[in-house]
Amino acid sequence: MSITFPVAMPMYVETIREFLPQRYPFLMVDRVLSVEPGKSIVAIKNVTVNEEFFEGHFPGMPVMPGVLMLEAMAQVSGILGFITEEKLPADGFIYLFAGVDKLRFKRRVIPGDTLTISAEIITSKQKIYKFACQVRVGDELAASAEIMVIEQNVEIAK
């Protein structure tokens, strides 16, 4: 697949895979609904009962682990970073999770929920981005955080 910038919306999983190195079961983005390069992104993750983590978290009462909502926010932030810089992992770059502040969980996420994940760039300096992120289920806030990612050359990241 050949990516051209600006990227057409909505962005489906085939294109998302060009921006993220994660694969099933760790890919936490099903579709990107909108992107404004240098500003913000909105994406979705459909949560199904077939997710592998539900087998052990928790049997008889499936709840999506909060750390996976955090990972979804980081992945969406990484996509925004790549689109903003007009780069891809295939160009020899990766965005790595660098930190989190103000992480809060407000609502359980269960099978059947659709997560709307948004990220907005707060700052960007010397290849380090900071994003204000939210995960919503419908109108309800499920999680929020400020996330930092850092762009690295793939050779450095190995």
DSSP file (Angstrom, degrees, kcal/mol; ACC not computed):
  #  RESIDUE AA STRUCTURE BP1 BP2  ACC     N-H-->O    O-->H-N    N-H-->O    O-->H-N    TCO  KAPPA ALPHA  PHI   PSI    X-CA   Y-CA   Z-CA
    1    1 A M              0   0    0      0, 0.0     2,-0.5     0, 0.0     0, 0.0   0.000 360.0 360.0 360.0 142.2    0.0    0.0    0.0
    2    2 A S        -     0   0    0      2,-0.0     2,-0.4     0, 0.0    16,-0.0  -0.943 360.0-150.1-112.7 122.0    1.2    3.5   -0.8
    3    3 A I        -     0   0    0     -2,-0.5     2,-0.4    15,-0.1     4,-0.1  -0.750  11.4-169.9 -92.7 133.2    0.3    6.3    1.6
    4    4 A T        -     0   0    0     -2,-0.4     4,-0.2     2,-0.1    82,-0.0  -0.944  28.6 -95.5-118.3 147.0   -0.1    9.8    0.3
    5    5 A F  S    S+     0   0    0     -2,-0.4     2,-0.2     2,-0.1    78,-0.0  -0.893 105.7  46.8-107.2 136.5   -0.4   12.9    2.5
    6    6 A P  S    S-     0   0    0      0, 0.0     2,-0.3     0, 0.0    -2,-0.1   0.511  95.5-134.4 -70.4 153.1   -2.9   14.2    3.5
    7    7 A V        -     0   0    0     -2,-0.2    28,-0.1     1,-0.1    -2,-0.1  -0.613  18.4-114.7 -83.1 134.7   -4.4   10.8    4.4
    8    8 A A        -     0   0    0     -2,-0.3    -1,-0.1    -4,-0.2    26,-0.0  -0.379  42.2 -99.5 -69.0 145.6   -8.0   10.2    3.3
    9    9 A M  S    S+     0   0    0      2,-0.1     2,-0.1    -2,-0.1    24,-0.1  -0.884  96.5  42.2-115.9 149.5  -10.6    9.8    6.1
   10   10 A P  S    S-     0   0    0      0, 0.0     2,-0.6     0, 0.0    23,-0.2   0.640  79.6-153.1 -70.2 159.1  -11.9    7.6    7.4
   11   11 A M  E     -A   32   0A   0     21,-2.8    21,-2.6    -2,-0.1     2,-0.1  -0.899  10.4-155.3-103.3 123.1   -8.8    5.5    7.8
   12   12 A Y  E >>  -A   31   0A   0     -2,-0.6     4,-2.3    19,-0.2     3,-1.2  -0.424  34.9 -89.4 -96.0 172.7   -9.5    1.7    7.9
   13   13 A V  H 3> S+     0   0    0     17,-0.5     4,-2.2     1,-0.3     5,-0.1   0.775 121.6  61.3 -56.1 -33.9   -7.3   -1.0    9.5
   14   14 A E  H 34 S+     0   0    0      1,-0.2     4,-0.3     2,-0.2    -1,-0.3   0.906 113.3  37.1 -60.7 -40.1   -5.3   -1.7    6.3
   15   15 A T  H X> S+     0   0    0     -3,-1.2     3,-1.4     2,-0.2     4,-0.7   0.866 111.1  59.8 -78.3 -38.5   -4.0    1.9    6.4
   16   16 A I  H >X S+     0   0    0     -4,-2.3     4,-1.5     1,-0.3     3,-1.5   0.886  98.2  60.4 -56.3 -39.4   -3.7    2.0   10.2
   17   17 A R  H 3< S+     0   0    0     -4,-2.2    -1,-0.3     1,-0.3    -2,-0.2   0.740  96.6  60.7 -62.7 -22.4   -1.3   -0.9   10.0
   18   18 A E  H <4 S+     0   0    0     -3,-1.4    72,-0.4    -4,-0.3    -1,-0.3   0.751 111.5  39.6 -72.8 -23.3    1.0    1.3    7.8
   19   19 A F  H << S+     0   0    0     -3,-1.5    -2,-0.2    -4,-0.7    -1,-0.2   0.666 115.4  51.0 -98.9 -20.9    1.2    3.8   10.8
   20   20 A L     <  -     0   0    0     -4,-1.5    -1,-0.1     2,-0.1     7,-0.0  -0.958  57.8-156.0-124.1 136.5    1.5    1.3   13.7
   21   21 A P        +     0   0    0      0, 0.0    -1,-0.1     0, 0.0     6,-0.1   0.678  66.5 105.4 -79.6 -16.6    3.8   -1.6   14.2
   22   22 A Q        -     0   0    0      4,-0.1     2,-0.3     3,-0.0    -2,-0.1  -0.304  50.0-173.5 -65.8 147.5    1.4   -3.3   16.6
   23   23 A R    >   -     0   0    0      1,-0.1     3,-3.0     4,-0.0     4,-0.1  -0.870  35.0 -25.5-133.6 167.8   -0.6   -6.3   15.4
   24   24 A Y  T 3  S+     0   0    0      1,-0.4     4,-0.1    -2,-0.3    -1,-0.1  -0.276 124.8  22.8 -52.9 135.4   -3.4   -8.5   16.8
   25   25 A P  T 3  S+     0   0    0      0, 0.0    -1,-0.4     0, 0.0    28,-0.1  -0.945 132.1  43.5 -94.0  15.0   -4.0   -8.9   19.7
   26   26 A F  S <  S+     0   0    0     -3,-3.0     2,-0.6     2,-0.0    -2,-0.3   0.489  80.0 106.0-102.5  -2.6   -2.3   -5.7   20.6
   27   27 A L        -     0   0    0     -4,-0.1    45,-0.1     1,-0.1   -10,-0.0  -0.693  44.6-178.3 -76.8 118.5   -3.6   -3.3   17.8
   28   28 A M        +     0   0    0     -2,-0.6     2,-0.4    43,-0.1    -1,-0.1   0.121  52.9  81.8-109.2  19.2   -6.1   -1.1   19.7
   29   29 A V        +     0   0    0      1,-0.1    16,-0.2    16,-0.1     3,-0.1  -0.979  40.6 171.1-129.6 120.3   -7.3    1.1   16.8
   30   30 A D  S    S-     0   0    0     14,-2.7   -17,-0.5    -2,-0.4     2,-0.3   0.777  71.4  -0.5 -94.4 -32.4  -10.0   -0.1   14.4
   31   31 A R  E     -AB  12  44A   0     13,-1.5    13,-2.9   -19,-0.2     2,-0.6  -0.977  55.7-139.2-159.1 141.6  -10.7    3.1   12.5
   32   32 A V  E     -AB  11  43A   0    -21,-2.6   -21,-2.8    -2,-0.3    11,-0.3  -0.936  17.1-174.7-103.0 122.9   -9.5    6.7   12.4
   33   33 A L  E     -     0   0A   0      9,-2.3     2,-0.3    -2,-0.6    10,-0.2   0.855  63.8  -4.2 -86.3 -38.6  -12.5    9.0   11.9
   34   34 A S  E     - B   0  42A   0      8,-1.7     8,-2.4   -25,-0.1     2,-0.4  -0.994  53.7-170.5-157.3 150.0  -10.7   12.3   11.5
   35   35 A V  E     - B   0  41A   0     -2,-0.3     6,-0.2     6,-0.2   -26,-0.0  -0.993   8.8-169.8-142.0 135.3   -7.2   13.9   11.7
   36   36 A E  E >>  - B   0  40A   0      4,-3.2     3,-2.6    -2,-0.4     4,-1.6  -0.907  37.1-125.8-119.0  99.6   -6.1   17.5   11.7
   37   37 A P  T 34 S+     0   0    0      0, 0.0    44,-0.1     0, 0.0    43,-0.1  -0.109  92.7  14.2 -50.4 136.0   -2.3   17.3   11.3
   38   38 A G  T 34 S+     0   0    0     42,-0.4    43,-0.1     1,-0.1    42,-0.0   0.426 133.1  48.0  80.3  -1.7   -0.5   19.1   14.0
   39   39 A K  T <4 S-     0   0    0     -3,-2.6    82,-2.9     1,-0.3     2,-0.3   0.609 103.8 -21.0-131.9 -67.3   -3.6   19.4   16.1
   40   40 A S  E  <  -BC  36 120A   0     -4,-1.6    -4,-3.2    80,-0.2     2,-0.3  -0.948  35.1-158.4-155.6 167.5   -5.9   16.4   16.8
   41   41 A I  E     -BC  35 119A   0     78,-2.0    78,-1.9    -2,-0.3     2,-0.4  -0.988   4.8-160.0-149.4 148.6   -7.2   12.9   15.9
   42   42 A V  E     +BC  34 118A   0     -8,-2.4    -9,-2.3    -2,-0.3    -8,-1.7  -0.997  22.5 161.8-133.5 129.8  -10.3   10.9   16.7
   43   43 A A  E     -BC  32 117A   0     74,-2.9    74,-3.0    -2,-0.4     2,-0.3  -0.861  23.9-133.2-138.7 170.7  -10.4    7.1   16.3
   44   44 A I  E     -BC  31 116A   0    -13,-2.9   -14,-2.7    -2,-0.3   -13,-1.5  -0.947   7.7-166.3-130.9 154.4  -12.5    4.1   17.5
   45   45 A K  E     - C   0 115A   0     70,-1.9    70,-3.2    -2,-0.3     2,-0.6  -0.980  17.2-145.7-134.0 120.9  -11.9    0.7   19.0
   46   46 A N  E     - C   0 114A   0     -2,-0.4     2,-0.6    68,-0.2    68,-0.2  -0.795  14.4-147.8 -87.8 122.8  -14.8   -1.8   19.0
   47   47 A V        -     0   0    0     66,-2.8    65,-3.0    -2,-0.6     2,-0.3  -0.820  20.9-176.8 -96.2 119.8  -14.5   -3.9   22.2
   48   48 A T    >   -     0   0    0     -2,-0.6     3,-1.7    63,-0.2    66,-0.0  -0.806  39.9-118.1-117.0 158.3  -15.8   -7.5   21.6
   49   49 A V  T 3  S+     0   0    0     -2,-0.3     5,-0.1     1,-0.3    -1,-0.1   0.688 109.7  70.4 -64.3 -18.2  -16.3  -10.4   24.0
   50   50 A N  T 3   +     0   0    0      4,-0.1    -1,-0.3     3,-0.0     5,-0.1   0.503  66.7 123.2 -79.1  -4.2  -13.7  -12.3   21.8
   51   51 A E    X   -     0   0    0     -3,-1.7     3,-1.4     1,-0.1     4,-0.4  -0.376  66.7-132.2 -60.1 132.8  -10.8  -10.1   23.0
   52   52 A E  G >  S+     0   0    0      1,-0.3     3,-1.4     2,-0.2     4,-0.4   0.818 100.7  63.5 -59.3 -33.8   -8.2  -12.5   24.5
   53   53 A F  G >> S+     0   0    0      1,-0.3     4,-1.0     2,-0.2     3,-1.0   0.748  88.4  70.2 -66.8 -22.2   -7.7  -10.4   27.7
   54   54 A F  G <4 S+     0   0    0     -3,-1.4    -1,-0.3     1,-0.2     7,-0.2   0.735  82.7  73.1 -68.6 -20.0  -11.4  -11.0   28.8
   55   55 A E  G <4 S+     0   0    0     -3,-1.4    -1,-0.2    -4,-0.4    -2,-0.2   0.866 117.0  17.3 -59.3 -35.2  -10.5  -14.7   29.5
   56   56 A G  T <4 S+     0   0    0     -3,-1.0     2,-0.3    -4,-0.4    -1,-0.2   0.419 106.8  87.1-117.7   1.0   -8.6  -13.7   32.6
   57   57 A H  S  < S-     0   0    0     -4,-1.0     6,-2.0     1,-0.3    -1,-0.2  -0.694 120.2 -26.0-135.5  81.2   -9.9  -10.1   33.3
   58   58 A F    >   -     0   0    0      4,-0.4     3,-2.4    -2,-0.3    -1,-0.3   0.671  69.0-140.0-120.9 138.5  -12.2  -11.0   34.9
   59   59 A P  T 3  S+     0   0    0      0, 0.0    -4,-0.1     0, 0.0    -1,-0.1  -0.296  97.3   8.3 -55.2 127.9  -13.9  -14.5   34.4
   60   60 A G  T 3  S+     0   0    0     -3,-0.0    -5,-0.1    -5,-0.0     0, 0.0   0.261 134.0  53.5  84.0 -12.7  -17.6  -14.0   34.7
   61   61 A M  S <  S-     0   0    0     -3,-2.4     2,-0.1    -7,-0.2     0, 0.0  -0.505  80.7-156.9-149.7  72.5  -17.4  -10.2   34.8
   62   62 A P        +     0   0    0      0, 0.0    -4,-0.4     0, 0.0     2,-0.4  -0.326  17.8 171.5 -65.0 127.7  -15.3   -9.1   31.7
   63   63 A V        -     0   0    0     -6,-2.0    47,-0.2   -10,-0.1    -2,-0.1  -0.999  35.2-119.4-134.7 130.2  -13.7   -5.7   32.1
   64   64 A M        -     0   0    0     45,-3.1    45,-0.4    -2,-0.4     5,-0.1  -0.536  39.3-110.2 -67.4 128.4  -11.2   -4.1   29.7
   65   65 A P    >>  -     0   0    0      0, 0.0     3,-1.2     0, 0.0     4,-1.1  -0.350  17.3-131.6 -60.7 137.4   -7.9   -3.5   31.5
   66   66 A G  H 3> S+     0   0    0      1,-0.3     4,-2.2     2,-0.2     3,-0.4   0.846 105.5  63.6 -58.1 -35.4   -7.1    0.1   32.1
   67   67 A V  H 3> S+     0   0    0      1,-0.2     4,-2.0     2,-0.2    -1,-0.3   0.803  99.8  54.0 -62.1 -27.7   -3.6   -0.3   30.8
   68   68 A L  H <> S+     0   0    0     -3,-1.2     4,-2.1     2,-0.2    -1,-0.2   0.812 105.4  52.0 -77.4 -29.5   -5.1   -1.3   27.4
   69   69 A M  H  X S+     0   0    0     -4,-1.1     4,-2.1    -3,-0.4    -2,-0.2   0.898 110.1  50.1 -66.7 -39.5   -7.1    1.9   27.3
   70   70 A L  H  X S+     0   0    0     -4,-2.2     4,-2.2     2,-0.2    -2,-0.2   0.917 109.6  50.4 -61.2 -43.6   -3.9    3.7   28.0
   71   71 A E  H  X S+     0   0    0     -4,-2.0     4,-2.7     1,-0.2    -2,-0.2   0.897 107.7  53.5 -61.9 -40.6   -2.2    1.8   25.1
   72   72 A A  H  X S+     0   0    0     -4,-2.1     4,-2.3     1,-0.2    -1,-0.2   0.911 109.2  48.7 -60.7 -42.2   -5.1    2.7   22.8
   73   73 A M  H  X S+     0   0    0     -4,-2.1     4,-2.2     1,-0.2    -1,-0.2   0.906 112.0  49.3 -63.5 -40.7   -4.5    6.4   23.6
   74   74 A A  H  X S+     0   0    0     -4,-2.2     4,-2.4     2,-0.2    -2,-0.2   0.902 110.7  49.9 -65.5 -41.1   -0.8    6.0   23.0
   75   75 A Q  H  X S+     0   0    0     -4,-2.7     4,-2.1     2,-0.2    -2,-0.2   0.921 111.4  47.7 -64.6 -43.6   -1.4    4.3   19.6
   76   76 A V  H  X S+     0   0    0     -4,-2.3     4,-2.0     1,-0.2    -1,-0.2   0.901 111.5  51.5 -63.5 -40.1   -3.8    7.0   18.5
   77   77 A S  H  X S+     0   0    0     -4,-2.2     4,-2.3     1,-0.2    -2,-0.2   0.906 107.8  52.7 -62.2 -41.9   -1.3    9.6   19.6
   78   78 A G  H  X S+     0   0    0     -4,-2.4     4,-2.6     2,-0.2    -2,-0.2   0.897 106.5  52.4 -60.9 -41.4    1.4    7.9   17.6
   79   79 A I  H  X S+     0   0    0     -4,-2.1     4,-2.7     1,-0.2     5,-0.2   0.930 109.5  49.4 -60.0 -45.2   -0.7    7.9   14.4
   80   80 A L  H  X S+     0   0    0     -4,-2.0     4,-2.6     1,-0.2   -42,-0.4   0.899 110.0  51.8 -61.9 -39.9   -1.2   11.7   14.9
   81   81 A G  H  X S+     0   0    0     -4,-2.3     4,-2.2     2,-0.2    -2,-0.2   0.939 111.4  46.4 -60.6 -47.4    2.6   12.1   15.3
   82   82 A F  H  X>S+     0   0    0     -4,-2.6     5,-2.1     2,-0.2     4,-0.9   0.929 114.5  46.6 -61.0 -46.3    3.3   10.2   12.1
   83   83 A I  H  <5S+     0   0    0     -4,-2.7     3,-0.4     1,-0.2    -1,-0.2   0.903 111.4  52.0 -65.1 -40.3    0.7   12.0   10.1
   84   84 A T  H  <5S+     0   0    0     -4,-2.6    -1,-0.2     1,-0.2    -2,-0.2   0.905 117.2  38.6 -61.0 -41.9    1.9   15.4   11.4
   85   85 A E  H  <5S-     0   0    0     -4,-2.2    -1,-0.2    -5,-0.2    -2,-0.2   0.513 106.8-127.6 -85.9  -6.0    5.5   14.6   10.4
   86   86 A E  T  <5 +     0   0    0     -4,-0.9     2,-0.3    -3,-0.4    -3,-0.2   0.928  67.0 126.3  54.6  49.0    4.4   12.9    7.2
   87   87 A K      < -     0   0    0     -5,-2.1    -1,-0.2    -6,-0.1    -2,-0.1  -0.836  44.0-157.8-128.8 166.0    6.4    9.8    8.1
   88   88 A L    > > -     0   0    0     -2,-0.3     3,-1.6    -3,-0.1     5,-0.8  -0.940  36.1-109.9-137.3 158.9    5.8    6.1    8.4
   89   89 A P  G > 5S+     0   0    0      0, 0.0     3,-2.3     0, 0.0     4,-0.3   0.860 118.7  65.1 -55.7 -33.8    7.5    3.2   10.2
   90   90 A A  G 3 5S+     0   0    0    -72,-0.4   -71,-0.1     1,-0.3     4,-0.1   0.714  92.1  63.0 -62.3 -19.7    8.6    2.0    6.8
   91   91 A D  G < 5S-     0   0    0     -3,-1.6    -1,-0.3     2,-0.1    63,-0.0   0.449 130.0 -94.4 -83.2  -0.5   10.7    5.2    6.5
   92   92 A G  T < 5S+     0   0    0     -3,-2.3    62,-2.8     1,-0.3    63,-0.3   0.706  88.2 114.8  97.1  22.9   12.7    4.1    9.5
   93   93 A F  E   < -D  153   0A   0     -5,-0.8    -1,-0.3    -4,-0.3     2,-0.3  -0.886  36.2-178.5-125.8 155.9   10.9    5.8   12.4
   94   94 A I  E     -D  152   0A   0     58,-2.2    58,-2.9    -2,-0.3     2,-0.6  -0.987  22.7-135.0-146.7 148.5    8.8    4.7   15.3
   95   95 A Y  E     -D  151   0A   0     -2,-0.3     2,-0.4    56,-0.2    56,-0.2  -0.941  26.4-162.1-105.0 122.3    6.9    6.6   18.1
   96   96 A L  E     -D  150   0A   0     54,-2.6    54,-2.3    -2,-0.6     2,-0.3  -0.826  26.7-106.9-106.5 142.3    7.6    5.1   21.5
   97   97 A F  E     +D  149   0A   0     -2,-0.4    52,-0.3    52,-0.2     3,-0.1  -0.498  41.0 173.4 -63.0 125.5    5.5    5.6   24.6
   98   98 A A  E     -     0   0A   0     50,-3.3     2,-0.3     1,-0.4    51,-0.2   0.617  51.0 -33.7-115.6 -19.2    7.6    8.0   26.8
   99   99 A G  E     -D  148   0A   0     49,-1.4    49,-2.8     2,-0.0    -1,-0.4  -0.941  42.9-135.0 171.7 166.7    5.4    8.8   29.8
  100  100 A V  E     -D  147   0A   0     -2,-0.3     2,-0.3    47,-0.2    47,-0.2  -0.998  15.4-178.8-144.7 139.4    1.9    9.5   31.2
  101  101 A D  E     +D  146   0A   0     45,-2.8    45,-3.1    -2,-0.3    -2,-0.0  -0.934  67.0  16.5-130.6 155.8    0.6   12.2   33.5
  102  102 A K  E    S+     0   0A   0     -2,-0.3     2,-0.4    43,-0.2    -1,-0.1   0.798  74.7 177.4  56.4  35.6   -2.9   12.8   35.0
  103  103 A L  E     +     0   0A   0     42,-0.1     2,-0.4    43,-0.1    42,-0.2  -0.574   2.8 171.8 -73.4 127.3   -4.2    9.3   34.1
  104  104 A R  E     -D  144   0A   0     40,-2.6    40,-2.1    -2,-0.4     2,-0.5  -0.999  24.3-154.7-139.0 139.2   -7.7    8.8   35.3
  105  105 A F  E     +D  143   0A   0     -2,-0.4    38,-0.3    38,-0.2     3,-0.1  -0.966  19.0 167.0-113.1 129.8  -10.2    6.0   34.8
  106  106 A K        +     0   0    0     36,-3.0     2,-0.3    -2,-0.5    37,-0.2   0.596  59.5  25.4-117.0 -18.2  -13.9    7.0   35.2
  107  107 A R  S    S-     0   0    0     35,-1.3    -1,-0.3    33,-0.1     2,-0.1  -0.999  75.5-109.4-152.8 142.5  -15.9    4.1   33.8
  108  108 A R        -     0   0    0     -2,-0.3     2,-0.5    -3,-0.1   -45,-0.0  -0.482  28.1-143.6 -69.5 145.3  -15.6    0.4   33.2
  109  109 A V        +     0   0    0    -45,-0.4   -45,-3.1    -2,-0.1     3,-0.0  -0.963  26.4 175.9-111.7 128.2  -15.3   -0.8   29.6
  110  110 A I    >   -     0   0    0     -2,-0.5     3,-2.1   -47,-0.2   -63,-0.2  -0.801  40.8 -65.8-129.0 165.9  -17.1   -4.0   28.8
  111  111 A P  T 3  S+     0   0    0      0, 0.0   -63,-0.2     0, 0.0     3,-0.1  -0.240 119.5  33.5 -54.0 138.8  -17.8   -6.2   25.7
  112  112 A G  T 3  S+     0   0    0    -65,-3.0     2,-0.1     1,-0.4   -64,-0.1   0.165  88.8 124.3  98.9 -16.7  -20.0   -4.4   23.2
  113  113 A D    <   -     0   0    0     -3,-2.1   -66,-2.8   -66,-0.1     2,-0.5  -0.470  52.1-146.1 -74.7 147.6  -18.7   -0.9   24.0
  114  114 A T  E     -C   46   0A   0    -68,-0.2    24,-0.6    -2,-0.1     2,-0.5  -0.978  14.9-146.3-111.7 120.1  -17.3    1.3   21.2
  115  115 A L  E     -CE  45 137A   0    -70,-3.2   -70,-1.9    -2,-0.5     2,-0.6  -0.730   5.2-157.7 -87.6 130.2  -14.4    3.4   22.4
  116  116 A T  E     -CE  44 136A   0     20,-2.8    20,-2.4    -2,-0.5     2,-0.5  -0.949  16.9-166.1-103.6 115.6  -14.0    6.8   20.9
  117  117 A I  E     -CE  43 135A   0    -74,-3.0   -74,-2.9    -2,-0.6     2,-0.4  -0.891   7.9-178.8-110.4 125.4  -10.4    7.8   21.4
  118  118 A S  E     -CE  42 134A   0     16,-2.5    16,-2.1    -2,-0.5     2,-0.4  -0.935   7.7-174.9-125.8 149.4   -9.2   11.3   20.9
  119  119 A A  E     -CE  41 133A   0    -78,-1.9   -78,-2.0    -2,-0.4     2,-0.4  -0.997   2.9-170.0-141.3 138.7   -5.8   13.0   21.2
  120  120 A E  E     -CE  40 132A   0     12,-1.9    12,-2.7    -2,-0.4     2,-0.3  -0.997  30.2-114.7-129.2 132.3   -4.9   16.6   20.9
  121  121 A I  E     + E   0 131A   0    -82,-2.9    10,-0.3    -2,-0.4     3,-0.1  -0.500  31.9 174.9 -69.2 125.4   -1.3   17.9   20.7
  122  122 A I  E     -     0   0A   0      8,-3.7     2,-0.3     1,-0.4     9,-0.2   0.853  68.3 -12.4 -91.2 -51.1   -0.4   20.0   23.7
  123  123 A T  E     - E   0 130A   0      7,-1.4     7,-2.7     2,-0.0    -1,-0.4  -0.977  52.1-164.5-146.7 158.0    3.3   20.5   22.9
  124  124 A S  E     + E   0 129A   0     -2,-0.3     2,-0.3     5,-0.2     5,-0.2  -0.922  19.6 159.7-146.4 123.7    6.0   19.2   20.5
  125  125 A K  E >   - E   0 128A   0      3,-2.4     3,-2.3    -2,-0.3    -2,-0.0  -0.988  66.7 -15.0-144.5 131.4    9.7   19.8   21.0
  126  126 A Q  T 3  S-     0   0    0     -2,-0.3     3,-0.1     1,-0.3    -1,-0.1   0.852 128.5 -46.7  44.8  51.3   12.7   18.0   19.6
  127  127 A K  T 3  S+     0   0    0      1,-0.2    24,-2.9    23,-0.1     2,-0.5   0.583 114.2 116.2  71.4  12.4   10.7   14.9   18.4
  128  128 A I  E <   -EF 125 150A   0     -3,-2.3    -3,-2.4    22,-0.2     2,-0.4  -0.962  45.5-167.6-113.4 124.6    8.8   14.6   21.8
  129  129 A Y  E     -EF 124 149A   0     20,-2.8    20,-2.0    -2,-0.5     2,-0.4  -0.867   9.2-160.0-110.1 143.7    5.1   15.1   21.6
  130  130 A K  E     -EF 123 148A   0     -7,-2.7    -8,-3.7    -2,-0.4    -7,-1.4  -0.994  16.0-170.4-121.9 131.4    2.7   15.6   24.5
  131  131 A F  E     -EF 121 147A   0     16,-3.0    16,-2.1    -2,-0.4     2,-0.6  -0.912  25.2-137.9-123.5 143.9   -1.0   14.9   24.0
  132  132 A A  E     -EF 120 146A   0    -12,-2.7   -12,-1.9    -2,-0.3     2,-0.3  -0.919  39.4-172.4 -93.8 120.0   -4.2   15.4   25.9
  133  133 A C  E     -EF 119 145A   0     12,-3.2    12,-1.8    -2,-0.6     2,-0.3  -0.849  16.7-176.6-122.1 151.3   -6.2   12.2   25.4
  134  134 A Q  E     -EF 118 144A   0    -16,-2.1   -16,-2.5    -2,-0.3     2,-0.4  -0.993  14.0-156.1-141.3 148.7   -9.6   10.9   26.2
  135  135 A V  E     -EF 117 143A   0      8,-2.8     7,-3.2    -2,-0.3     8,-1.7  -0.998  23.0-177.2-120.3 126.2  -11.5    7.6   25.8
  136  136 A R  E     -EF 116 141A   0    -20,-2.4   -20,-2.8    -2,-0.4     2,-0.5  -0.922  25.0-156.7-123.0 149.1  -15.2    7.9   25.7
  137  137 A V  E >  S-EF 115 140A   0      3,-2.6     3,-2.1    -2,-0.4     2,-0.3  -0.958  78.2 -48.5-119.1 107.5  -18.1    5.4   25.5
  138  138 A G  T 3  S-     0   0    0    -24,-0.6   -22,-0.1    -2,-0.5   -25,-0.0  -0.516 123.6 -23.5  61.5-128.3  -20.9    7.3   24.0
  139  139 A D  T 3  S+     0   0    0     -2,-0.3     2,-0.4    -3,-0.1    -1,-0.3   0.472 118.5 100.7 -90.4  -2.9  -21.1   10.5   26.0
  140  140 A E  E <  S- F   0 137A   0     -3,-2.1    -3,-2.6     1,-0.0     2,-0.5  -0.691  72.3-128.9 -92.4 133.2  -19.4    9.0   29.1
  141  141 A L  E     + F   0 136A   0     -2,-0.4    -5,-0.2    -5,-0.2     3,-0.1  -0.661  28.4 174.0 -75.0 123.7  -15.7    9.6   29.8
  142  142 A A  E     -     0   0A   0     -7,-3.2   -36,-3.0    -2,-0.5   -35,-1.3   0.782  64.0  -9.6 -98.7 -36.9  -14.0    6.3   30.4
  143  143 A A  E     -DF 105 135A   0     -8,-1.7    -8,-2.8   -38,-0.3    -1,-0.4  -0.989  55.7-171.9-158.9 155.2  -10.4    7.4   30.7
  144  144 A S  E     +DF 104 134A   0    -40,-2.1   -40,-2.6    -2,-0.3     2,-0.3  -0.987  14.4 153.5-149.2 155.0   -8.2   10.5   30.3
  145  145 A A  E     - F   0 133A   0    -12,-1.8   -12,-3.2    -2,-0.3     2,-0.5  -0.979  42.3-117.1-168.3 160.3   -4.5   11.2   30.3
  146  146 A E  E     -DF 101 132A   0    -45,-3.1   -45,-2.8    -2,-0.3     2,-0.4  -0.978  42.0-166.8-105.4 122.8   -1.7   13.3   29.1
  147  147 A I  E     -DF 100 131A   0    -16,-2.1   -16,-3.0    -2,-0.5     2,-0.4  -0.879  13.1-155.8-117.5 140.4    0.7   11.1   27.1
  148  148 A M  E     +DF  99 130A   0    -49,-2.8   -50,-3.3    -2,-0.4   -49,-1.4  -0.949  12.8 179.5-113.5 136.5    4.2   11.7   25.8
  149  149 A V  E     -DF  97 129A   0    -20,-2.0   -20,-2.8    -2,-0.4     2,-0.4  -0.954  12.9-150.1-128.7 153.2    5.6    9.9   22.8
  150  150 A I  E     -DF  96 128A   0    -54,-2.3   -54,-2.6    -2,-0.3     2,-0.4  -0.982  13.6-130.4-126.8 134.5    9.1   10.2   21.3
  151  151 A E  E     +D   95   0A   0    -24,-2.9     2,-0.3    -2,-0.4   -56,-0.2  -0.673  33.4 177.4 -80.4 131.7   10.1    9.8   17.7
  152  152 A Q  E     -D   94   0A   0    -58,-2.9   -58,-2.2    -2,-0.4     2,-0.3  -0.980  34.8-110.3-135.0 150.3   13.1    7.5   17.2
  153  153 A N  E >>  -D   93   0A   0     -2,-0.3     4,-2.0   -60,-0.2     3,-0.8  -0.580  33.6-123.4 -70.8 138.6   15.0    6.2   14.3
  154  154 A V  H 3> S+     0   0    0    -62,-2.8     4,-1.0     1,-0.3    -1,-0.1   0.856 111.4  56.5 -56.6 -38.2   14.4    2.4   14.1
  155  155 A E  H 34 S+     0   0    0    -63,-0.3    -1,-0.3     1,-0.2     3,-0.2   0.864 109.9  45.7 -62.1 -35.3   18.1    1.7   14.3
  156  156 A I  H <4 S+     0   0    0     -3,-0.8    -2,-0.2     1,-0.2    -1,-0.2   0.870 109.3  55.3 -72.8 -37.6   18.3    3.6   17.6
  157  157 A A  H  <        0   0    0     -4,-2.0    -1,-0.2     1,-0.2    -2,-0.2   0.647 360.0 360.0 -72.6 -15.8   15.2    1.9   19.0
  158  158 A K     <        0   0    0     -4,-1.0    -1,-0.2    -3,-0.2    -2,-0.1   0.502 360.0 360.0 -70.5 360.0   16.5   -1.7   18.5
